Amino acid sequence: MNLEGSCTPFYDRKCTSCERVTLDVMEPVKAPYVSCVCGGATDRVWLPGAKTGVIADSIPGGIMMKHGICNEDGTPKRYDSWSEVRRAAKEKNLVNRVRHIGLPGTDKSPHTTRWV
């Protein structure tokens, strides 16, 4: 039984010219050449966290914390990775709390656009 083509996977593509990223392109494993809207060639790319659940530890550009885990004198402190943020919070016995709040009468939220 030949199952090739019966289940078409999703891929992410990135243009080699303009670097435009297109998420979740459904195409056969042996897809033909795919071009970007700019006319450039695209490559399949693996984007951490996009579909795999893998989240990068680094924070591009860093993050400035103003409360809780800031500098001792109260000035904002810069962190370059989530592990640094967790370590600093643990040292001060702080717990990160994230709460999903849906719209009234539903569990849907305009801030949740994609669950993968």
MOPAC internal coordinates of N, CA, C and O (Angstrom, degrees):
PM7 1SCF
backbone

  N    0.0000 0     0.00 0     0.00 0    0    0    0
  C    1.4563 1     0.00 0     0.00 0    1    0    0
  C    1.5279 1   108.52 1     0.00 0    2    1    0
  O    1.2310 1   119.84 1   -53.03 1    3    2    1
  N    1.2869 1   117.91 1   126.97 1    3    2    1
  C    1.4575 1   123.33 1  -179.48 1    5    3    2
  C    1.5220 1   109.00 1   -95.65 1    6    5    3
  O    1.2310 1   120.95 1   -67.03 1    7    6    5
  N    1.3581 1   115.79 1   112.97 1    7    6    5
  C    1.4581 1   120.20 1  -178.61 1    9    7    6
  C    1.5193 1   112.27 1   -96.38 1   10    9    7
  O    1.2310 1   120.09 1   175.17 1   11   10    9
  N    1.3267 1   117.43 1    -4.83 1   11   10    9
  C    1.4547 1   119.61 1  -179.57 1   13   11   10
  C    1.5194 1   109.85 1   -61.37 1   14   13   11
  O    1.2310 1   120.49 1   -52.27 1   15   14   13
  N    1.3159 1   116.67 1   127.73 1   15   14   13
  C    1.4524 1   121.11 1  -179.46 1   17   15   14
  C    1.5129 1   112.93 1    92.42 1   18   17   15
  O    1.2310 1   119.85 1   165.73 1   19   18   17
  N    1.3599 1   117.89 1   -14.27 1   19   18   17
  C    1.4556 1   118.83 1   179.65 1   21   19   18
  C    1.5255 1   111.33 1   -78.44 1   22   21   19
  O    1.2310 1   120.63 1   156.41 1   23   22   21
  N    1.3181 1   116.40 1   -23.59 1   23   22   21
  C    1.4606 1   120.77 1   177.93 1   25   23   22
  C    1.5216 1   107.44 1  -131.19 1   26   25   23
  O    1.2310 1   120.55 1   -70.20 1   27   26   25
  N    1.3054 1   116.56 1   109.80 1   27   26   25
  C    1.4595 1   120.63 1  -176.52 1   29   27   26
  C    1.5292 1   109.54 1   -94.99 1   30   29   27
  O    1.2310 1   119.94 1   -61.42 1   31   30   29
  N    1.3385 1   117.72 1   118.58 1   31   30   29
  C    1.4654 1   120.66 1  -178.37 1   33   31   30
  C    1.5237 1   112.77 1   -78.83 1   34   33   31
  O    1.2310 1   121.37 1   -12.72 1   35   34   33
  N    1.3233 1   114.99 1   167.28 1   35   34   33
  C    1.4584 1   122.78 1   176.52 1   37   35   34
  C    1.5173 1   109.36 1  -102.25 1   38   37   35
  O    1.2310 1   120.78 1   -37.77 1   39   38   37
  N    1.3227 1   116.11 1   142.23 1   39   38   37
  C    1.4573 1   122.18 1   177.50 1   41   39   38
  C    1.5250 1   109.07 1  -132.71 1   42   41   39
  O    1.2310 1   121.40 1   -19.38 1   43   42   41
  N    1.3217 1   114.92 1   160.62 1   43   42   41
  C    1.4566 1   120.80 1   170.49 1   45   43   42
  C    1.5194 1   105.94 1  -105.09 1   46   45   43
  O    1.2310 1   120.45 1   -35.53 1   47   46   45
  N    1.3281 1   116.75 1   144.47 1   47   46   45
  C    1.4634 1   120.85 1  -179.10 1   49   47   46
  C    1.5177 1   109.56 1  -127.55 1   50   49   47
  O    1.2310 1   121.09 1   -33.98 1   51   50   49
  N    1.3416 1   115.53 1   146.02 1   51   50   49
  C    1.4640 1   121.65 1   177.99 1   53   51   50
  C    1.5149 1   108.54 1  -130.35 1   54   53   51
  O    1.2310 1   120.93 1   -46.68 1   55   54   53
  N    1.3361 1   115.82 1   133.32 1   55   54   53
  C    1.4602 1   121.68 1  -179.15 1   57   55   54
  C    1.5248 1   109.75 1   -74.79 1   58   57   55
  O    1.2310 1   120.46 1   -44.34 1   59   58   57
  N    1.3230 1   116.73 1   135.66 1   59   58   57
  C    1.4622 1   121.25 1   179.06 1   61   59   58
  C    1.5274 1   111.81 1   -78.30 1   62   61   59
  O    1.2310 1   120.27 1   165.51 1   63   62   61
  N    1.3448 1   117.09 1   -14.49 1   63   62   61
  C    1.4674 1   120.47 1   179.42 1   65   63   62
  C    1.5254 1   112.62 1   -95.95 1   66   65   63
  O    1.2310 1   120.45 1   118.99 1   67   66   65
  N    1.3294 1   116.75 1   -61.01 1   67   66   65
  C    1.4696 1   120.68 1  -174.91 1   69   67   66
  C    1.5285 1   113.47 1   -97.69 1   70   69   67
  O    1.2310 1   120.07 1   174.37 1   71   70   69
  N    1.3337 1   117.47 1    -5.63 1   71   70   69
  C    1.4722 1   125.16 1   179.41 1   73   71   70
  C    1.5248 1   113.51 1    65.03 1   74   73   71
  O    1.2310 1   120.23 1  -159.91 1   75   74   73
  N    1.3195 1   117.17 1    20.09 1   75   74   73
  C    1.4635 1   121.02 1   175.44 1   77   75   74
  C    1.5281 1   108.61 1   -66.30 1   78   77   75
  O    1.2310 1   120.37 1   -44.19 1   79   78   77
  N    1.3399 1   116.90 1   135.81 1   79   78   77
  C    1.4607 1   121.92 1  -179.97 1   81   79   78
  C    1.5192 1   108.63 1  -107.97 1   82   81   79
  O    1.2310 1   120.73 1   -48.51 1   83   82   81
  N    1.3230 1   116.20 1   131.49 1   83   82   81
  C    1.4510 1   122.56 1   176.01 1   85   83   82
  C    1.5179 1   107.12 1  -116.42 1   86   85   83
  O    1.2310 1   120.41 1   -55.95 1   87   86   85
  N    1.3348 1   116.83 1   124.05 1   87   86   85
  C    1.4565 1   121.69 1  -177.18 1   89   87   86
  C    1.5130 1   111.44 1   -94.65 1   90   89   87
  O    1.2310 1   121.39 1   -31.64 1   91   90   89
  N    1.3250 1   114.94 1   148.36 1   91   90   89
  C    1.4590 1   123.25 1   172.22 1   93   91   90
  C    1.5185 1   114.65 1    54.57 1   94   93   91
  O    1.2310 1   120.75 1  -123.71 1   95   94   93
  N    1.3242 1   116.17 1    56.29 1   95   94   93
  C    1.4594 1   121.37 1   175.09 1   97   95   94
  C    1.5230 1   107.34 1   -86.05 1   98   97   95
  O    1.2310 1   120.14 1   -59.68 1   99   98   97
  N    1.3328 1   117.34 1   120.32 1   99   98   97
  C    1.4525 1   120.72 1   179.87 1  101   99   98
  C    1.5237 1   108.08 1   -86.91 1  102  101   99
  O    1.2310 1   121.28 1   -62.38 1  103  102  101
  N    1.3361 1   115.16 1   117.62 1  103  102  101
  C    1.4587 1   119.93 1  -177.77 1  105  103  102
  C    1.5228 1   110.21 1  -153.88 1  106  105  103
  O    1.2310 1   119.86 1   -23.55 1  107  106  105
  N    1.3157 1   117.87 1   156.45 1  107  106  105
  C    1.4575 1   121.20 1   177.71 1  109  107  106
  C    1.5263 1   111.22 1   -63.10 1  110  109  107
  O    1.2310 1   120.93 1   -22.86 1  111  110  109
  N    1.3240 1   115.82 1   157.14 1  111  110  109
  C    1.4612 1   120.70 1   179.27 1  113  111  110
  C    1.5258 1   110.00 1   -56.58 1  114  113  111
  O    1.2310 1   120.33 1   136.60 1  115  114  113
  N    1.3301 1   116.97 1   -43.40 1  115  114  113
  C    1.4676 1   121.73 1   179.15 1  117  115  114
  C    1.5267 1   108.83 1   -98.08 1  118  117  115
  O    1.2310 1   121.10 1  -116.53 1  119  118  117
  N    1.3228 1   115.50 1    63.47 1  119  118  117
  C    1.4709 1   120.66 1  -176.76 1  121  119  118
  C    1.5196 1   110.90 1   -73.18 1  122  121  119
  O    1.2310 1   120.41 1   -33.57 1  123  122  121
  N    1.3305 1   116.82 1   146.43 1  123  122  121
  C    1.4637 1   120.32 1   174.58 1  125  123  122
  C    1.5290 1   109.53 1   -73.48 1  126  125  123
  O    1.2310 1   120.49 1    -2.34 1  127  126  125
  N    1.2932 1   116.67 1   177.66 1  127  126  125
  C    1.4618 1   123.28 1   178.04 1  129  127  126
  C    1.5247 1   109.95 1   -53.77 1  130  129  127
  O    1.2310 1   120.54 1   -46.65 1  131  130  129
  N    1.3277 1   116.57 1   133.35 1  131  130  129
  C    1.4618 1   121.72 1   178.17 1  133  131  130
  C    1.5255 1   107.76 1  -120.85 1  134  133  131
  O    1.2310 1   120.97 1   -51.15 1  135  134  133
  N    1.3318 1   115.75 1   128.85 1  135  134  133
  C    1.4659 1   118.60 1  -179.18 1  137  135  134
  C    1.5202 1   110.80 1  -105.78 1  138  137  135
  O    1.2310 1   121.34 1   -22.77 1  139  138  137
  N    1.3270 1   115.05 1   157.23 1  139  138  137
  C    1.4625 1   123.75 1   178.75 1  141  139  138
  C    1.5276 1   108.74 1   -84.00 1  142  141  139
  O    1.2310 1   120.57 1   -12.66 1  143  142  141
  N    1.3250 1   116.52 1   167.34 1  143  142  141
  C    1.4625 1   120.10 1   176.93 1  145  143  142
  C    1.5267 1   111.49 1   -64.09 1  146  145  143
  O    1.2310 1   120.37 1   157.00 1  147  146  145
  N    1.3577 1   116.91 1   -23.00 1  147  146  145
  C    1.4660 1   119.93 1   178.23 1  149  147  146
  C    1.5277 1   111.75 1   -82.12 1  150  149  147
  O    1.2310 1   120.60 1   171.73 1  151  150  149
  N    1.3387 1   116.46 1    -8.27 1  151  150  149
  C    1.4540 1   121.16 1  -179.67 1  153  151  150
  C    1.5208 1   113.42 1    99.30 1  154  153  151
  O    1.2310 1   120.04 1   171.28 1  155  154  153
  N    1.3300 1   117.54 1    -8.72 1  155  154  153
  C    1.4625 1   121.57 1   179.67 1  157  155  154
  C    1.5189 1   112.02 1   -77.19 1  158  157  155
  O    1.2310 1   121.28 1   -14.14 1  159  158  157
  N    1.3179 1   115.15 1   165.86 1  159  158  157
  C    1.4601 1   121.64 1   178.19 1  161  159  158
  C    1.5232 1   109.89 1   -79.16 1  162  161  159
  O    1.2310 1   120.62 1   -29.12 1  163  162  161
  N    1.3375 1   116.41 1   150.88 1  163  162  161
  C    1.4578 1   120.62 1   176.94 1  165  163  162
  C    1.5168 1   110.00 1  -116.82 1  166  165  163
  O    1.2310 1   121.34 1   -29.25 1  167  166  165
  N    1.3222 1   115.04 1   150.75 1  167  166  165
  C    1.4607 1   121.80 1   175.28 1  169  167  166
  C    1.5184 1   108.35 1  -119.22 1  170  169  167
  O    1.2310 1   120.87 1   -31.01 1  171  170  169
  N    1.3325 1   115.94 1   148.99 1  171  170  169
  C    1.4563 1   119.24 1   171.69 1  173  171  170
  C    1.5164 1   107.32 1   -71.73 1  174  173  171
  O    1.2310 1   121.02 1   -44.52 1  175  174  173
  N    1.3196 1   115.66 1   135.48 1  175  174  173
  C    1.4632 1   120.13 1   179.90 1  177  175  174
  C    1.5208 1   109.20 1  -129.61 1  178  177  175
  O    1.2310 1   121.31 1   -24.22 1  179  178  177
  N    1.3155 1   115.11 1   155.78 1  179  178  177
  C    1.4519 1   121.83 1   174.58 1  181  179  178
  C    1.5101 1   106.54 1  -104.53 1  182  181  179
  O    1.2310 1   120.20 1   -63.28 1  183  182  181
  N    1.3188 1   117.22 1   116.72 1  183  182  181
  C    1.4603 1   121.98 1  -179.03 1  185  183  182
  C    1.5180 1   108.90 1  -105.65 1  186  185  183
  O    1.2310 1   119.53 1   -69.32 1  187  186  185
  N    1.3337 1   118.51 1   110.68 1  187  186  185
  C    1.4644 1   120.74 1  -179.15 1  189  187  186
  C    1.5250 1   111.07 1   -55.22 1  190  189  187
  O    1.2310 1   121.18 1   -50.31 1  191  190  189
  N    1.3144 1   115.35 1   129.69 1  191  190  189
  C    1.4512 1   120.72 1   177.29 1  193  191  190
  C    1.5059 1   114.75 1    85.95 1  194  193  191
  O    1.2310 1   119.48 1   166.50 1  195  194  193
  N    1.3250 1   118.59 1   -13.50 1  195  194  193
  C    1.4602 1   120.25 1  -176.49 1  197  195  194
  C    1.5248 1   111.94 1   -66.60 1  198  197  195
  O    1.2310 1   119.75 1   130.56 1  199  198  197
  N    1.3372 1   118.09 1   -49.44 1  199  198  197
  C    1.4602 1   120.91 1  -179.82 1  201  199  198
  C    1.5217 1   111.52 1  -133.89 1  202  201  199
  O    1.2310 1   120.45 1   164.86 1  203  202  201
  N    1.2972 1   116.74 1   -15.14 1  203  202  201
  C    1.4458 1   120.29 1  -169.98 1  205  203  202
  C    1.5088 1   114.12 1   -89.92 1  206  205  203
  O    1.2310 1   119.65 1   164.99 1  207  206  205
  N    1.3144 1   118.28 1   -15.01 1  207  206  205
  C    1.4513 1   120.31 1  -175.78 1  209  207  206
  C    1.5152 1   111.98 1    85.54 1  210  209  207
  O    1.2310 1   119.92 1   179.53 1  211  210  209
  N    1.3214 1   117.76 1    -0.47 1  211  210  209
  C    1.4577 1   121.55 1   178.64 1  213  211  210
  C    1.5205 1   108.30 1   -84.90 1  214  213  211
  O    1.2310 1   120.92 1   -56.26 1  215  214  213
  N    1.3162 1   115.85 1   123.74 1  215  214  213
  C    1.4512 1   120.87 1  -179.02 1  217  215  214
  C    1.5223 1   108.31 1  -114.43 1  218  217  215
  O    1.2310 1   120.64 1   -52.90 1  219  218  217
  N    1.3084 1   116.38 1   127.10 1  219  218  217
  C    1.4621 1   120.58 1  -179.62 1  221  219  218
  C    1.5181 1   109.96 1   -66.16 1  222  221  219
  O    1.2310 1   120.31 1   -35.19 1  223  222  221
  N    1.3357 1   117.01 1   144.81 1  223  222  221
  C    1.4547 1   122.09 1   179.07 1  225  223  222
  C    1.5256 1   111.43 1   -78.48 1  226  225  223
  O    1.2310 1   120.56 1   148.74 1  227  226  225
  N    1.3226 1   116.53 1   -31.26 1  227  226  225
  C    1.4666 1   119.64 1  -176.50 1  229  227  226
  C    1.5316 1   110.72 1   -72.90 1  230  229  227
  O    1.2310 1   121.10 1   -28.09 1  231  230  229
  N    1.3286 1   115.50 1   151.91 1  231  230  229
  C    1.4571 1   122.32 1   176.89 1  233  231  230
  C    1.5262 1   106.40 1  -115.46 1  234  233  231
  O    1.2310 1   119.50 1   -79.51 1  235  234  233
  N    1.3350 1   118.55 1   100.49 1  235  234  233
  C    1.4584 1   120.19 1  -178.48 1  237  235  234
  C    1.5329 1   111.31 1   -56.23 1  238  237  235
  O    1.2310 1   120.62 1   -55.83 1  239  238  237
  N    1.3147 1   116.43 1   124.17 1  239  238  237
  C    1.4543 1   121.19 1  -178.26 1  241  239  238
  C    1.5151 1   114.05 1    82.61 1  242  241  239
  O    1.2310 1   120.34 1   172.25 1  243  242  241
  N    1.3345 1   116.96 1    -7.75 1  243  242  241
  C    1.4529 1   121.00 1   179.03 1  245  243  242
  C    1.5179 1   112.70 1    75.23 1  246  245  243
  O    1.2310 1   121.35 1    -6.02 1  247  246  245
  N    1.3238 1   115.02 1   173.98 1  247  246  245
  C    1.4571 1   121.63 1   178.02 1  249  247  246
  C    1.5302 1   108.16 1  -137.55 1  250  249  247
  O    1.2310 1   120.90 1   -43.38 1  251  250  249
  N    1.3098 1   115.89 1   136.62 1  251  250  249
  C    1.4666 1   120.68 1   179.35 1  253  251  250
  C    1.5266 1   108.82 1   -98.98 1  254  253  251
  O    1.2310 1   120.68 1   -57.99 1  255  254  253
  N    1.3303 1   116.31 1   122.01 1  255  254  253
  C    1.4585 1   121.79 1   178.69 1  257  255  254
  C    1.5220 1   109.05 1   -97.88 1  258  257  255
  O    1.2310 1   121.15 1   -54.98 1  259  258  257
  N    1.3319 1   115.41 1   125.02 1  259  258  257
  C    1.4608 1   120.87 1  -176.84 1  261  259  258
  C    1.5218 1   112.83 1   -99.25 1  262  261  259
  O    1.2310 1   119.76 1   158.37 1  263  262  261
  N    1.3203 1   118.07 1   -21.63 1  263  262  261
  C    1.4575 1   121.38 1  -175.61 1  265  263  262
  C    1.5234 1   109.91 1  -132.06 1  266  265  263
  O    1.2310 1   120.64 1   -28.74 1  267  266  265
  N    1.3056 1   116.39 1   151.26 1  267  266  265
  C    1.4529 1   121.12 1   173.60 1  269  267  266
  C    1.5110 1   114.44 1    77.84 1  270  269  267
  O    1.2310 1   120.12 1   113.13 1  271  270  269
  N    1.3146 1   117.37 1   -66.87 1  271  270  269
  C    1.4667 1   120.66 1  -177.73 1  273  271  270
  C    1.5244 1   111.37 1  -114.51 1  274  273  271
  O    1.2310 1   121.41 1  -139.59 1  275  274  273
  N    1.3246 1   114.92 1    40.41 1  275  274  273
  C    1.4665 1   120.95 1   176.96 1  277  275  274
  C    1.5275 1   109.18 1   -86.09 1  278  277  275
  O    1.2310 1   119.84 1     4.59 1  279  278  277
  N    1.3219 1   117.91 1  -175.41 1  279  278  277
  C    1.4627 1   121.82 1   176.77 1  281  279  278
  C    1.5223 1   110.04 1   -65.70 1  282  281  279
  O    1.2310 1   120.82 1   -19.76 1  283  282  281
  N    1.3324 1   116.04 1   160.24 1  283  282  281
  C    1.4641 1   121.42 1  -178.59 1  285  283  282
  C    1.5291 1   112.54 1   -58.28 1  286  285  283
  O    1.2310 1   119.98 1   147.56 1  287  286  285
  N    1.3329 1   117.64 1   -32.44 1  287  286  285
  C    1.4706 1   120.18 1  -179.18 1  289  287  286
  C    1.5365 1   112.44 1   -84.05 1  290  289  287
  O    1.2310 1   120.19 1  -176.29 1  291  290  289
  N    1.3415 1   117.25 1     3.71 1  291  290  289
  C    1.4598 1   121.15 1   177.20 1  293  291  290
  C    1.5100 1   115.07 1    92.63 1  294  293  291
  O    1.2310 1   120.08 1   176.54 1  295  294  293
  N    1.3274 1   117.46 1    -3.46 1  295  294  293
  C    1.4636 1   120.02 1   178.36 1  297  295  294
  C    1.5266 1   109.58 1   -79.29 1  298  297  295
  O    1.2310 1   120.14 1   -27.15 1  299  298  297
  N    1.3358 1   117.34 1   152.85 1  299  298  297
  C    1.4710 1   120.21 1  -179.80 1  301  299  298
  C    1.5313 1   112.00 1   -59.56 1  302  301  299
  O    1.2310 1   121.06 1   -34.99 1  303  302  301
  N    1.3238 1   115.58 1   145.01 1  303  302  301
  C    1.4621 1   121.95 1   178.66 1  305  303  302
  C    1.5202 1   108.66 1  -117.10 1  306  305  303
  O    1.2310 1   121.17 1   -42.30 1  307  306  305
  N    1.3223 1   115.37 1   137.70 1  307  306  305
  C    1.4651 1   121.32 1  -178.48 1  309  307  306
  C    1.5261 1   110.22 1   -91.44 1  310  309  307
  O    1.2310 1   121.06 1   -44.03 1  311  310  309
  N    1.3402 1   115.59 1   135.97 1  311  310  309
  C    1.4607 1   123.01 1   175.40 1  313  311  310
  C    1.5233 1   107.55 1  -124.11 1  314  313  311
  O    1.2310 1   120.72 1   -41.44 1  315  314  313
  N    1.3322 1   116.23 1   138.56 1  315  314  313
  C    1.4643 1   121.25 1  -178.49 1  317  315  314
  C    1.5255 1   113.65 1  -107.18 1  318  317  315
  O    1.2310 1   120.22 1   177.46 1  319  318  317
  N    1.3463 1   117.19 1    -2.54 1  319  318  317
  C    1.4615 1   119.56 1   177.30 1  321  319  318
  C    1.5221 1   109.39 1  -149.87 1  322  321  319
  O    1.2310 1   121.18 1   -24.82 1  323  322  321
  N    1.3309 1   115.35 1   155.18 1  323  322  321
  C    1.4590 1   120.51 1   179.32 1  325  323  322
  C    1.5156 1   110.59 1   -68.69 1  326  325  323
  O    1.2310 1   119.75 1   150.86 1  327  326  325
  N    1.3397 1   118.09 1   -29.14 1  327  326  325
  C    1.4619 1   119.44 1   178.08 1  329  327  326
  C    1.5305 1   110.36 1   -67.28 1  330  329  327
  O    1.2310 1   119.74 1   145.51 1  331  330  329
  N    1.3384 1   118.10 1   -34.49 1  331  330  329
  C    1.4715 1   121.16 1   174.74 1  333  331  330
  C    1.5263 1   110.61 1   -63.76 1  334  333  331
  O    1.2310 1   120.38 1   137.80 1  335  334  333
  N    1.3321 1   116.88 1   -42.20 1  335  334  333
  C    1.4642 1   121.48 1   179.68 1  337  335  334
  C    1.5258 1   109.65 1   -63.20 1  338  337  335
  O    1.2310 1   119.91 1   133.36 1  339  338  337
  N    1.3477 1   117.78 1   -46.64 1  339  338  337
  C    1.4631 1   121.47 1   179.23 1  341  339  338
  C    1.5215 1   111.69 1   -61.37 1  342  341  339
  O    1.2310 1   120.66 1   137.40 1  343  342  341
  N    1.3375 1   116.34 1   -42.60 1  343  342  341
  C    1.4674 1   121.06 1  -179.67 1  345  343  342
  C    1.5286 1   110.74 1   -62.49 1  346  345  343
  O    1.2310 1   120.29 1   134.78 1  347  346  345
  N    1.3374 1   117.05 1   -45.22 1  347  346  345
  C    1.4694 1   121.35 1   179.76 1  349  347  346
  C    1.5291 1   110.63 1   -64.47 1  350  349  347
  O    1.2310 1   120.03 1   139.96 1  351  350  349
  N    1.3241 1   117.55 1   -40.04 1  351  350  349
  C    1.4651 1   121.19 1   179.17 1  353  351  350
  C    1.5245 1   110.38 1   -66.22 1  354  353  351
  O    1.2310 1   120.55 1   139.12 1  355  354  353
  N    1.3203 1   116.56 1   -40.88 1  355  354  353
  C    1.4718 1   120.56 1   179.97 1  357  355  354
  C    1.5272 1   110.72 1   -63.69 1  358  357  355
  O    1.2310 1   120.44 1   139.67 1  359  358  357
  N    1.3401 1   116.76 1   -40.33 1  359  358  357
  C    1.4606 1   120.56 1   179.23 1  361  359  358
  C    1.5254 1   111.77 1   -60.93 1  362  361  359
  O    1.2310 1   120.13 1   150.18 1  363  362  361
  N    1.3361 1   117.36 1   -29.82 1  363  362  361
  C    1.4739 1   121.76 1  -179.12 1  365  363  362
  C    1.5266 1   111.89 1  -101.74 1  366  365  363
  O    1.2310 1   120.44 1  -168.81 1  367  366  365
  N    1.3526 1   116.76 1    11.19 1  367  366  365
  C    1.4662 1   122.56 1  -179.89 1  369  367  366
  C    1.5234 1   112.79 1    57.06 1  370  369  367
  O    1.2310 1   120.70 1  -141.00 1  371  370  369
  N    1.3195 1   116.26 1    39.00 1  371  370  369
  C    1.4620 1   121.80 1   177.31 1  373  371  370
  C    1.5197 1   109.73 1  -102.82 1  374  373  371
  O    1.2310 1   120.34 1   -32.79 1  375  374  373
  N    1.3235 1   116.95 1   147.21 1  375  374  373
  C    1.4593 1   122.59 1   179.87 1  377  375  374
  C    1.5201 1   108.40 1  -121.48 1  378  377  375
  O    1.2310 1   120.39 1   -50.37 1  379  378  377
  N    1.3373 1   116.87 1   129.63 1  379  378  377
  C    1.4528 1   121.34 1   176.57 1  381  379  378
  C    1.5191 1   108.62 1   -74.71 1  382  381  379
  O    1.2310 1   120.23 1   -53.67 1  383  382  381
  N    1.3027 1   117.16 1   126.33 1  383  382  381
  C    1.4529 1   120.99 1  -179.17 1  385  383  382
  C    1.5145 1   108.90 1  -122.46 1  386  385  383
  O    1.2310 1   121.03 1   -58.36 1  387  386  385
  N    1.3196 1   115.64 1   121.64 1  387  386  385
  C    1.4554 1   121.87 1   177.26 1  389  387  386
  C    1.5216 1   106.88 1  -119.22 1  390  389  387
  O    1.2310 1   120.89 1   -49.96 1  391  390  389
  N    1.3077 1   115.91 1   130.04 1  391  390  389
  C    1.4516 1   120.13 1  -177.74 1  393  391  390
  C    1.5223 1   109.11 1  -125.67 1  394  393  391
  O    1.2310 1   120.73 1   -50.22 1  395  394  393
  N    1.3181 1   116.21 1   129.78 1  395  394  393
  C    1.4600 1   121.40 1   176.75 1  397  395  394
  C    1.5218 1   108.06 1   -85.21 1  398  397  395
  O    1.2310 1   120.41 1   -56.59 1  399  398  397
  N    1.3145 1   116.83 1   123.41 1  399  398  397
  C    1.4582 1   121.40 1   178.34 1  401  399  398
  C    1.5177 1   107.72 1  -120.30 1  402  401  399
  O    1.2310 1   121.05 1   -65.31 1  403  402  401
  N    1.3086 1   115.59 1   114.69 1  403  402  401
  C    1.4556 1   120.43 1   179.19 1  405  403  402
  C    1.5148 1   111.87 1   -83.11 1  406  405  403
  O    1.2310 1   120.90 1    -6.91 1  407  406  405
  N    1.3169 1   115.89 1   173.09 1  407  406  405
  C    1.4609 1   120.97 1   175.83 1  409  407  406
  C    1.5250 1   109.39 1   -68.93 1  410  409  407
  O    1.2310 1   119.30 1   -24.26 1  411  410  409
  N    1.3234 1   118.94 1   155.74 1  411  410  409
  C    1.4684 1   120.90 1  -179.60 1  413  411  410
  C    1.5308 1   111.76 1   -54.42 1  414  413  411
  O    1.2310 1   121.07 1   -51.55 1  415  414  413
  N    1.3279 1   115.57 1   128.45 1  415  414  413
  C    1.4545 1   121.05 1   177.83 1  417  415  414
  C    1.5111 1   115.07 1    83.32 1  418  417  415
  O    1.2310 1   119.61 1  -176.26 1  419  418  417
  N    1.3324 1   118.35 1     3.74 1  419  418  417
  C    1.4648 1   121.15 1  -178.97 1  421  419  418
  C    1.5257 1   109.48 1  -151.18 1  422  421  419
  O    1.2310 1   120.52 1   -14.03 1  423  422  421
  N    1.3177 1   116.62 1   165.97 1  423  422  421
  C    1.4705 1   119.59 1   174.85 1  425  423  422
  C    1.5330 1   110.96 1   -98.81 1  426  425  423
  O    1.2310 1   119.74 1  -175.07 1  427  426  425
  N    1.3207 1   118.10 1     4.93 1  427  426  425
  C    1.4697 1   122.83 1  -179.60 1  429  427  426
  C    1.5290 1   110.64 1   -79.57 1  430  429  427
  O    1.2310 1   121.08 1   -30.72 1  431  430  429
  N    1.3117 1   115.54 1   149.28 1  431  430  429
  C    1.4522 1   121.33 1   178.63 1  433  431  430
  C    1.5215 1   109.65 1  -137.91 1  434  433  431
  O    1.2310 1   119.45 1   -41.29 1  435  434  433
  N    1.3373 1   118.65 1   138.71 1  435  434  433
  C    1.4659 1   120.05 1   177.55 1  437  435  434
  C    1.5304 1   111.89 1   -69.16 1  438  437  435
  O    1.2310 1   120.31 1   166.91 1  439  438  437
  N    1.3296 1   117.00 1   -13.09 1  439  438  437
  C    1.4598 1   121.09 1  -179.80 1  441  439  438
  C    1.5215 1   112.85 1   -87.74 1  442  441  439
  O    1.2310 1   120.29 1   167.26 1  443  442  441
  N    1.3316 1   117.04 1   -12.74 1  443  442  441
  C    1.4508 1   121.67 1   177.58 1  445  443  442
  C    1.5144 1   107.83 1  -100.89 1  446  445  443
  O    1.2310 1   120.98 1   -71.77 1  447  446  445
  N    1.3335 1   115.73 1   108.23 1  447  446  445
  C    1.4573 1   119.09 1  -175.36 1  449  447  446
  C    1.5066 1   113.06 1  -106.76 1  450  449  447
  O    1.2310 1   120.41 1   159.21 1  451  450  449
  N    1.3370 1   116.82 1   -20.79 1  451  450  449
  C    1.4509 1   118.12 1  -172.26 1  453  451  450
  C    1.5288 1   109.79 1  -155.76 1  454  453  451
  O    1.2310 1   120.13 1   -56.25 1  455  454  453
  N    1.3195 1   117.35 1   123.75 1  455  454  453
  C    1.4625 1   122.17 1   176.54 1  457  455  454
  C    1.5242 1   107.58 1  -111.66 1  458  457  455
  O    1.2310 1   120.28 1   -73.64 1  459  458  457
  N    1.3044 1   117.06 1   106.36 1  459  458  457
  C    1.4689 1   120.67 1   178.14 1  461  459  458
  C    1.5011 1   110.52 1  -136.80 1  462  461  459
  O    1.2310 1   120.10 1   180.00 1  463  462  461

